[in-house]
Amino acid sequence: MQVKTKPVELIELFYDLIFVYAISKLTALISEPIGGVIPPYNFFAYLITSFVILQAWLYFTNYVNRYGRWKWYDYALACVNMIAVIYMANTISHDWQSMAFPFDLAMLILLLTVVALYSIQAYKEKSMVGAAGNSITILTVVCTIYVIAILSIFFNFSGYVIWINVVAVLTGAFLPFFIRGKFDKSIISFPHLVERFELLTIITFGEAIVGLTHFFDTSNFNFVPILVFFIVLTMFGSYVIQIHYLMEHNRVERSLRLMFSHYFIVISINLVTVALELIHSGEVNHLFASGLMIGSLVIFYLSIMANKEYYRKNIKLTKKDIILMIMATFVGMAIVLIFISNLYAFLIGSLTITFGNFGVLLTKQKKVFK
């Protein structure tokens, strides 16, 4: 089957920038600890809101990947979508009940733009049995859930809105497994989709660096900012090697593994940034910050390694490679936890995890250029 190729347009990069702005706003939900820790409800709200925003990005990205030709209606509805995203981002606050109505309304509007785009495609195909019709069915169900969430606010059931949003996220994630229709994989451009995910992730890394610039204090030079920079740099290097170099992009693939893994990749990058900011603030429970950092790094590496199924034919992750990655992770964890209140131990231990995993992946990359 011939691989579908599709260039990434500049408007798509602009679209990604707006979503990264929305994602960066989420750190406000968990950047202010209470008693040295992030309250569980705030953390839960952060995760749900993150999944909602990333899912919204994926809905539109999937349409563009499958059918987008950037006709006038693509541009028009993309503009409405982006305006809704900006409004949605600016509603984010610690008080979920106060933000729920404008947030869910904005989400509903941007989902309806995607439904409209798929409807135009279904009209062109004069059929509802293909991928376009299948997507319309799934998105109609998800939109109905958001309508229920909005109505629940008017009927004084605001306390249930966050759980309705959970249902919407789970429905959007798993309903495609049950409502398949006559899905033709050839309409998916795997190379285009990989490039879109790479752009979103790289911009997220850029936001992480911007968020950590306060470590670089010109009036008080030390090695802390250098270690912070190399933690993020080795994470970035690991991602680029794994996704850009080791994976075979020219393939016909439904790409569900790629989609789901990037939810956790983007969220884990943000959580690493939050962990570093908490440590920098000095008003934090060190056990909590250490656990957040370790957990975020483990999720990040598990998520990027989940894509090893897409490796090139001459690339294989051996048992030795896996053992070395696990050892680097456990040594780094030990350094962080044994010297739990020491800032340098926190950073050196974290760098041990990132640099160790980066080193293993770097040895794999060399085979690509042989």
C-alpha positions as CSV (number, residue, x, y, z in Angstrom):
1,M,0.0,0.0,0.0
2,Q,1.4,3.4,-1.0
3,V,2.4,5.7,1.8
4,K,0.4,9.0,1.8
5,T,2.7,12.0,2.0
6,K,1.4,15.5,3.1
7,P,3.4,18.6,3.9
8,V,2.8,20.4,7.2
9,E,1.5,23.9,6.4
10,L,2.6,27.1,8.2
11,I,-1.0,27.5,9.5
12,E,-0.7,24.2,11.3
13,L,2.4,25.5,13.1
14,F,0.4,28.6,14.1
15,Y,-2.3,26.3,15.3
16,D,0.1,24.3,17.4
17,L,1.5,27.5,19.0
18,I,-2.0,28.5,20.3
19,F,-2.5,25.0,21.8
20,V,0.9,25.1,23.5
21,Y,-0.2,28.5,25.0
22,A,-3.2,26.7,26.4
23,I,-1.1,23.9,27.8
24,S,1.3,26.3,29.4
25,K,-1.6,28.1,31.2
26,L,-2.3,24.8,32.9
27,T,0.8,25.1,35.2
28,A,-1.1,27.8,37.1
29,L,-3.2,24.9,38.5
30,I,-0.3,23.2,40.1
31,S,2.5,25.7,40.5
32,E,1.4,27.0,43.9
33,P,1.9,24.3,46.5
34,I,-0.1,24.3,49.8
35,G,2.0,23.0,52.7
36,G,4.7,22.0,50.3
37,V,2.6,19.8,48.1
38,I,0.1,20.2,45.3
39,P,-3.4,19.5,46.6
40,P,-4.8,16.2,45.1
41,Y,-7.9,18.0,43.6
42,N,-5.7,20.6,41.9
43,F,-3.5,17.9,40.5
44,F,-6.6,15.9,39.3
45,A,-8.1,19.0,37.7
46,Y,-4.7,19.7,36.0
47,L,-4.6,16.2,34.5
48,I,-8.2,16.2,33.2
49,T,-7.9,19.7,31.7
50,S,-4.6,18.6,30.0
51,F,-6.3,15.6,28.5
52,V,-9.3,17.7,27.3
53,I,-7.0,20.3,25.6
54,L,-4.7,17.7,24.0
55,Q,-7.7,15.7,22.8
56,A,-9.2,18.9,21.2
57,W,-5.8,19.4,19.4
58,L,-5.9,15.8,18.2
59,Y,-9.5,16.0,16.8
60,F,-8.6,18.8,14.5
61,T,-5.2,17.4,13.7
62,N,-6.7,14.1,12.6
63,Y,-9.1,15.9,10.3
64,V,-6.3,17.9,8.6
65,N,-4.2,14.7,8.4
66,R,-6.9,12.8,6.6
67,Y,-8.8,15.3,4.6
68,G,-7.5,18.8,5.0
69,R,-6.8,20.6,1.7
70,W,-6.8,24.1,3.2
71,K,-9.8,25.4,1.2
72,W,-11.5,28.6,2.3
73,Y,-13.8,26.6,4.7
74,D,-10.8,24.9,6.3
75,Y,-9.2,28.3,7.1
76,A,-12.5,29.8,8.3
77,L,-13.3,27.0,10.7
78,A,-9.7,26.7,11.8
79,C,-9.9,30.4,12.8
80,V,-13.1,29.8,14.8
81,N,-11.4,26.8,16.4
82,M,-8.3,28.8,17.4
83,I,-10.3,31.7,18.9
84,A,-12.2,29.1,21.0
85,V,-8.9,27.7,22.2
86,I,-7.6,31.1,23.3
87,Y,-10.9,31.8,25.2
88,M,-10.7,28.3,26.7
89,A,-7.1,28.8,27.8
90,N,-7.9,32.1,29.5
91,T,-10.7,30.5,31.6
92,I,-8.2,28.1,33.4
93,S,-8.1,28.8,37.1
94,H,-7.9,27.0,40.5
95,D,-11.6,27.2,40.9
96,W,-13.0,24.5,38.5
97,Q,-16.6,25.4,39.2
98,S,-16.1,29.0,38.1
99,M,-14.2,28.1,35.0
100,A,-16.4,25.1,34.0
101,F,-19.0,26.9,32.0
102,P,-16.8,29.0,29.7
103,F,-14.2,26.2,29.4
104,D,-16.8,23.6,28.4
105,L,-18.6,26.0,26.1
106,A,-15.3,26.8,24.3
107,M,-14.6,23.1,24.0
108,L,-18.0,22.5,22.5
109,I,-17.6,25.3,19.9
110,L,-14.2,24.0,18.8
111,L,-15.5,20.4,18.6
112,L,-18.4,21.6,16.5
113,T,-16.0,23.2,14.0
114,V,-14.4,19.7,13.5
115,V,-17.9,18.2,13.1
116,A,-18.6,20.8,10.5
117,L,-15.4,19.9,8.6
118,Y,-16.1,16.2,8.7
119,S,-19.7,16.9,7.6
120,I,-18.4,18.7,4.5
121,Q,-16.2,15.7,3.7
122,A,-19.1,13.3,4.2
123,Y,-21.2,15.4,1.9
124,K,-18.5,15.2,-0.8
125,E,-18.3,11.4,-0.4
126,K,-22.1,11.2,-0.3
127,S,-21.7,8.6,2.4
128,M,-21.7,8.2,6.2
129,V,-20.1,4.8,6.3
130,G,-16.4,5.9,5.8
131,A,-14.0,7.5,8.2
132,A,-15.7,10.9,8.0
133,G,-19.0,9.6,9.0
134,N,-17.4,7.5,11.7
135,S,-15.8,10.6,13.1
136,I,-19.0,12.6,13.0
137,T,-20.7,9.8,15.0
138,I,-18.0,9.8,17.7
139,L,-17.7,13.6,17.9
140,T,-21.5,13.9,18.2
141,V,-21.5,11.7,21.2
142,V,-18.6,13.7,22.8
143,C,-20.4,17.0,22.0
144,T,-23.5,15.6,23.6
145,I,-21.5,14.9,26.8
146,Y,-20.2,18.5,26.9
147,V,-23.8,19.8,26.4
148,I,-24.8,17.7,29.4
149,A,-21.9,19.3,31.4
150,I,-23.1,22.8,30.4
151,L,-26.7,22.0,31.3
152,S,-25.6,20.5,34.7
153,I,-24.2,23.9,35.6
154,F,-27.5,25.6,35.0
155,F,-29.3,23.0,37.1
156,N,-26.9,23.5,40.0
157,F,-25.0,20.3,39.6
158,S,-21.6,22.0,39.1
159,G,-19.9,19.6,41.4
160,Y,-20.4,16.8,38.8
161,V,-19.0,18.8,35.8
162,I,-15.4,17.7,36.2
163,W,-16.6,14.0,36.3
164,I,-18.6,14.6,33.1
165,N,-15.4,16.0,31.5
166,V,-13.7,12.7,32.6
167,V,-16.4,10.8,30.8
168,A,-16.0,13.0,27.7
169,V,-12.2,12.3,27.6
170,L,-12.6,8.6,28.1
171,T,-15.4,8.5,25.5
172,G,-13.3,10.3,22.9
173,A,-10.3,8.0,23.6
174,F,-12.0,4.6,23.6
175,L,-15.2,5.0,21.4
176,P,-13.1,4.7,18.2
177,F,-12.3,1.1,19.3
178,F,-16.0,0.3,19.3
179,I,-17.3,2.4,16.4
180,R,-15.0,1.5,13.6
181,G,-17.1,1.8,10.4
182,K,-15.3,1.2,7.1
183,F,-12.1,2.8,8.1
184,D,-9.5,3.0,5.3
185,K,-6.0,3.4,6.8
186,S,-4.7,4.7,3.5
187,I,-6.3,8.1,4.2
188,I,-3.9,8.6,7.1
189,S,-0.5,10.2,6.4
190,F,1.7,8.7,9.1
191,P,4.7,11.0,8.2
192,H,2.5,14.1,8.5
193,L,1.1,13.0,11.8
194,V,4.6,12.3,13.2
195,E,5.7,15.7,12.1
196,R,2.7,17.4,13.8
197,F,3.4,15.5,17.1
198,E,7.1,16.4,16.8
199,L,6.2,20.1,16.4
200,L,3.8,20.1,19.3
201,T,6.4,18.4,21.6
202,I,9.3,20.6,20.5
203,I,7.3,23.7,21.2
204,T,6.4,22.2,24.6
205,F,10.1,21.8,25.3
206,G,10.6,25.4,24.3
207,E,7.9,26.5,26.8
208,A,9.7,24.4,29.4
209,I,13.0,26.2,28.8
210,V,11.2,29.6,29.0
211,G,9.6,28.5,32.3
212,L,13.0,27.7,33.8
213,T,14.9,30.8,32.8
214,H,14.7,32.2,36.3
215,F,17.3,29.6,37.3
216,F,19.8,31.6,35.3
217,D,20.6,34.4,37.7
218,T,23.4,36.6,36.4
219,S,24.1,38.0,39.9
220,N,24.6,34.6,41.5
221,F,26.4,32.1,39.2
222,N,26.4,28.4,40.1
223,F,26.0,25.1,38.4
224,V,22.3,24.7,39.2
225,P,21.0,26.3,35.9
226,I,23.5,24.3,33.9
227,L,22.3,21.0,35.4
228,V,18.7,22.1,34.8
229,F,19.4,22.9,31.2
230,F,21.1,19.5,30.6
231,I,18.1,17.7,32.2
232,V,15.8,19.3,29.6
233,L,18.3,18.9,26.8
234,T,18.9,15.2,27.3
235,M,15.1,14.7,27.5
236,F,14.8,16.5,24.2
237,G,17.6,14.5,22.7
238,S,16.0,11.3,23.8
239,Y,12.7,12.3,22.2
240,V,14.3,13.4,18.9
241,I,16.4,10.2,18.6
242,Q,13.5,7.9,19.4
243,I,10.7,9.6,17.4
244,H,12.6,11.3,14.6
245,Y,15.5,9.0,13.8
246,L,14.7,5.5,15.1
247,M,11.1,5.3,13.8
248,E,10.2,4.4,10.3
249,H,8.0,7.3,9.2
250,N,7.1,6.0,5.7
251,R,4.4,3.5,6.6
252,V,0.7,3.0,6.4
253,E,-0.5,2.9,10.0
254,R,-3.5,3.8,12.1
255,S,-1.0,5.4,14.6
256,L,-3.1,5.0,17.8
257,R,0.0,4.1,19.8
258,L,1.7,7.3,18.6
259,M,-1.4,9.4,19.6
260,F,-1.9,8.0,23.1
261,S,1.8,8.1,24.0
262,H,2.0,11.8,23.1
263,Y,-0.7,12.7,25.6
264,F,1.7,11.5,28.3
265,I,4.8,12.8,26.7
266,V,3.5,16.4,26.7
267,I,2.1,16.2,30.2
268,S,5.2,14.6,31.6
269,I,7.4,17.4,30.1
270,N,5.2,20.0,31.8
271,L,5.3,18.1,35.1
272,V,9.1,18.0,35.0
273,T,9.0,21.8,34.6
274,V,6.7,22.1,37.6
275,A,8.9,19.8,39.7
276,L,11.9,22.0,39.0
277,E,10.0,25.2,39.7
278,L,8.8,23.8,43.0
279,I,12.4,23.0,44.0
280,H,13.5,26.5,42.9
281,S,10.8,28.1,45.1
282,G,12.2,26.5,48.2
283,E,8.8,26.2,49.8
284,V,8.1,22.6,49.0
285,N,8.0,19.1,50.5
286,H,11.2,17.5,49.1
287,L,9.7,14.0,49.1
288,F,6.8,15.3,47.0
289,A,9.0,17.2,44.6
290,S,11.3,14.2,44.2
291,G,8.4,11.8,43.7
292,L,6.9,14.2,41.1
293,M,10.2,14.5,39.2
294,I,10.9,10.7,39.2
295,G,7.4,9.8,38.3
296,S,7.4,12.4,35.4
297,L,10.7,11.1,34.0
298,V,9.6,7.5,34.2
299,I,6.3,8.3,32.4
300,F,8.2,10.3,29.8
301,Y,10.6,7.5,29.0
302,L,7.9,4.8,29.1
303,S,5.8,6.9,26.7
304,I,8.6,7.5,24.1
305,M,9.7,3.9,24.3
306,A,6.1,2.8,23.6
307,N,6.8,3.9,20.0
308,K,9.6,1.3,19.5
309,E,7.0,-0.7,17.6
310,Y,7.5,1.8,14.8
311,Y,11.3,1.2,14.6
312,R,13.2,0.9,11.3
313,K,13.9,-2.7,10.2
314,N,17.6,-2.5,11.2
315,I,16.9,-1.1,14.7
316,K,16.1,-3.4,17.6
317,L,16.0,-2.7,21.4
318,T,17.9,-5.5,23.0
319,K,17.6,-6.9,26.6
320,K,20.9,-5.3,27.3
321,D,19.6,-1.9,26.2
322,I,16.5,-2.3,28.4
323,I,18.6,-3.3,31.4
324,L,21.0,-0.3,31.0
325,M,18.0,2.0,30.8
326,I,16.4,0.5,33.9
327,M,19.8,0.7,35.8
328,A,20.3,4.3,34.9
329,T,16.8,5.1,36.1
330,F,17.2,3.3,39.4
331,V,20.7,4.8,40.1
332,G,19.2,8.3,39.5
333,M,16.2,7.5,41.7
334,A,18.6,6.4,44.5
335,I,20.7,9.5,44.3
336,V,17.5,11.7,44.5
337,L,15.9,9.8,47.4
338,I,19.0,9.1,49.5
339,F,20.0,12.8,49.5
340,I,16.4,13.9,49.4
341,S,16.9,17.5,50.7
342,N,20.0,18.3,48.7
343,L,19.4,20.4,45.5
344,Y,22.4,19.1,43.7
345,A,21.6,15.5,44.4
346,F,18.1,16.1,43.1
347,L,19.5,17.6,39.9
348,I,22.4,15.1,39.5
349,G,20.0,12.1,40.1
350,S,17.5,13.5,37.6
351,L,20.3,14.0,35.0
352,T,21.5,10.4,35.6
353,I,18.1,9.2,34.6
354,T,17.9,11.4,31.5
355,F,21.5,11.1,30.4
356,G,21.6,7.3,30.9
357,N,18.5,6.8,28.8
358,F,19.8,9.3,26.2
359,G,23.1,7.4,26.0
360,V,21.4,4.1,25.2
361,L,19.2,5.6,22.5
362,L,22.2,7.4,21.1
363,T,23.9,4.0,20.5
364,K,20.8,3.0,18.5
365,Q,20.9,6.1,16.4
366,K,24.4,5.3,15.2
367,K,23.0,2.2,13.4
368,V,20.6,4.5,11.4
369,F,23.6,6.3,9.7
370,K,25.7,3.2,9.0
